[in-house]
Amino acid sequence: MALITCKNLSFAYDGRVVVDNISFGVEPGDYLCVVGANGSGKSTLIKGLLGLIKPQSGSIQLGEDLQQNEIGYLPQQTTVQRDFPASVQEVVLSGGLNHGWTPFYTRRQKNMAAANMMCMGIYDLRHKSYRELSGGQQQRVLLARALTATRKLLLMDEPVTGLDPLATQDLYELVRHLNQDGVTIIMVTHDIENAVQEGKHILHLAGRELYYGPANGYLQTSAAQSLLGGAHHV
């Protein structure tokens, strides 16, 4: 059964429709890349999937194996977020708050956070201040935090923004391994080349759905050419 099924989904702000009548599904183990120009509704869709905004019409149905608090989120980083005054361990542990606030973290939460820091290769940095890390290290911390919330589904909003090419490829490799390990990925991205190479499906938005289907067939569509300006990328 699908993890998420969206039917005739629309979102609006102050009466202005920004996402209009889109339908798609996400299966367990999928890697869906959401592409489109700025202002096409990609981030709005992510907010809707997170339950932060309600649809104007249509529906978002979660599968029986997925609860709203089992969706991990890797946001697009801002300058304020990069300067967050907390230790790596504190940031990663906070992912456990997805399942409800408690005054103290449980042993299970601490063990899970430790395991995810080791998985992301940042365990030795656990006592360092988050603000002192490089951009690539910070994204590893946020990935570990998202995994502490869930290992079922990760939503990522432009996760490589501001990263240098080496850190970008490093993050993509981490995401690929997570997906191979069974974590379902939904990634908003401007990187069409990576979306085609790494993604299993692509959803192209332009306020509405221009394409939804296999990644390996996307470049041959008029939707892809409209985004790439006629240039054929591989």
C-alpha positions in Angstrom: 0.0 0.0 0.0 1.2 3.5 -0.8 2.8 5.6 2.0 1.1 8.7 0.7 -1.7 9.2 -1.8 -2.6 12.7 -3.0 -5.8 13.1 -5.0 -6.8 16.3 -6.8 -4.8 18.3 -4.3 -4.9 22.1 -4.2 -3.4 24.7 -1.9 -4.2 28.5 -1.7 -2.9 31.5 0.2 -5.4 34.3 0.8 -7.7 32.9 -1.9 -4.9 32.6 -4.5 -4.3 29.1 -5.7 -0.6 28.2 -5.7 -0.9 24.4 -6.3 -3.8 23.3 -8.4 -5.3 19.8 -8.7 -2.3 17.5 -8.5 -2.5 13.7 -8.0 0.4 11.4 -7.2 1.4 8.5 -4.9 4.6 7.6 -3.0 5.3 3.9 -2.4 7.6 2.5 0.3 11.2 2.8 -0.8 10.4 5.4 -3.5 12.7 8.3 -4.2 10.6 11.2 -5.6 12.2 14.4 -6.8 9.9 17.4 -6.9 11.2 19.9 -9.5 10.0 23.2 -11.0 10.9 26.9 -11.2 10.8 29.2 -8.2 7.3 29.9 -7.1 5.9 26.7 -8.7 4.5 25.4 -5.4 7.2 22.9 -4.4 7.7 24.2 -0.8 3.9 24.6 -0.4 3.5 21.0 -1.2 6.1 20.0 1.4 4.3 22.1 4.0 1.0 20.3 3.1 2.6 16.9 3.4 3.9 17.8 6.8 0.5 18.9 7.9 1.5 22.5 8.4 -1.1 23.8 6.0 -4.5 22.4 5.0 -5.5 21.7 1.4 -8.0 24.0 -0.2 -9.4 20.9 -1.9 -8.5 17.3 -2.6 -6.9 15.0 -0.1 -3.7 13.7 1.4 -4.1 10.1 2.6 -1.3 8.5 4.7 -1.0 4.7 4.4 -1.7 2.4 7.3 2.0 2.1 8.0 2.7 5.9 8.3 1.6 8.3 11.0 2.0 12.1 10.6 4.7 12.1 13.4 6.7 9.5 11.4 7.7 12.0 8.7 11.2 13.3 9.0 12.0 16.8 7.6 15.2 18.3 6.4 14.4 22.0 5.8 16.2 24.4 3.5 18.7 26.1 5.8 18.7 29.8 6.5 21.5 31.9 8.0 19.7 31.9 11.4 19.4 28.1 11.4 23.2 27.8 10.6 23.9 29.9 13.6 21.8 27.8 16.0 23.5 27.8 19.5 23.3 24.1 20.5 25.5 21.1 20.5 25.4 18.5 17.7 24.0 16.0 20.2 21.2 18.3 21.3 20.2 19.1 17.7 20.0 15.4 16.8 18.1 14.4 20.0 15.5 17.1 19.3 14.3 14.9 16.4 12.7 12.7 19.0 10.3 15.5 19.9 8.4 14.5 16.8 6.7 12.0 19.0 5.7 14.4 21.7 7.5 16.7 24.2 9.0 15.2 27.3 11.1 17.0 30.0 13.8 14.3 29.6 15.0 12.2 26.7 14.6 8.4 27.2 17.4 5.9 26.9 15.8 4.7 23.7 15.9 8.2 22.2 19.5 8.7 23.3 20.6 5.4 21.8 18.8 6.1 18.5 20.4 9.6 18.3 23.8 8.0 19.0 23.2 5.4 16.3 22.2 8.0 13.7 25.2 10.2 14.5 27.4 7.2 13.9 25.5 6.5 10.7 26.1 10.0 9.5 29.8 10.0 10.6 29.4 12.8 13.1 29.5 11.0 16.4 32.9 12.4 17.2 31.4 15.9 16.8 28.5 15.3 19.2 29.8 17.8 21.8 30.7 20.5 19.3 28.6 23.5 18.8 26.4 23.2 15.7 27.2 26.8 14.6 30.9 25.9 14.4 30.5 23.2 11.8 30.9 23.4 8.0 27.8 23.5 5.8 28.2 19.8 4.9 28.6 18.8 8.5 25.5 20.8 9.5 23.5 18.9 6.9 24.7 15.6 8.2 23.5 16.7 11.7 20.1 17.7 10.3 19.9 14.3 8.5 20.7 12.5 11.7 18.0 14.6 13.5 15.4 13.7 10.8 16.3 10.0 11.1 15.8 10.2 14.9 12.2 11.3 14.1 11.7 8.4 11.7 13.3 5.9 9.3 10.2 5.6 7.1 9.9 8.9 5.1 12.2 11.9 4.8 11.1 15.2 3.2 13.9 17.4 2.0 13.6 20.9 0.8 16.6 21.9 -1.3 19.1 20.1 0.9 22.2 21.1 -1.0 21.6 24.9 -1.0 24.8 26.7 0.0 27.0 23.6 -0.1 30.2 23.4 -2.1 30.4 20.7 -4.9 32.2 18.2 -2.7 29.7 18.5 0.2 26.9 18.3 -2.3 28.0 15.0 -3.7 28.7 13.7 -0.2 25.1 14.5 0.8 23.6 12.9 -2.3 25.6 9.8 -1.5 24.3 9.7 2.0 20.7 10.1 0.7 21.3 7.3 -1.8 22.4 4.9 0.8 19.5 5.8 3.1 17.1 5.1 0.2 18.9 1.8 -0.5 18.4 0.9 3.1 14.6 1.3 2.8 14.0 5.0 3.7 11.5 6.7 1.4 12.7 10.0 0.1 10.8 13.1 -1.2 13.2 15.8 -2.3 12.5 19.3 -3.6 15.4 20.1 -5.8 16.6 22.4 -8.6 19.3 19.9 -9.6 17.7 18.2 -12.5 20.8 16.1 -13.3 20.8 14.6 -9.9 17.1 14.1 -9.9 17.2 12.1 -13.1 20.2 10.0 -12.0 19.2 9.3 -8.4 15.4 9.7 -8.3 13.0 6.9 -9.2 10.1 9.3 -9.9 9.8 13.0 -10.8 7.0 15.3 -10.1 7.3 18.6 -12.0 5.2 21.4 -10.7 4.3 24.8 -12.3 1.4 25.6 -10.0 -0.1 22.5 -11.5 1.3 19.1 -12.4 3.3 19.1 -15.6 4.8 15.7 -15.2 4.6 12.8 -12.8 6.3 9.5 -13.7 9.6 7.6 -13.9 12.7 9.7 -13.7 14.3 7.9 -16.7 11.6 9.2 -19.0 11.5 12.8 -17.8 14.2 14.4 -20.0 12.2 13.5 -23.2 9.2 15.5 -22.1 8.2 19.0 -23.0 8.0 19.7 -19.3 11.7 19.0 -18.9 12.6 21.1 -21.9 10.6 24.1 -20.6 12.6 23.9 -17.3 15.9 23.4 -18.9 15.4 26.0 -21.6 15.8 23.6 -24.5 19.2 22.3 -23.3 19.4 18.5 -23.1 21.1 17.5 -19.9 22.2 14.0 -19.0 
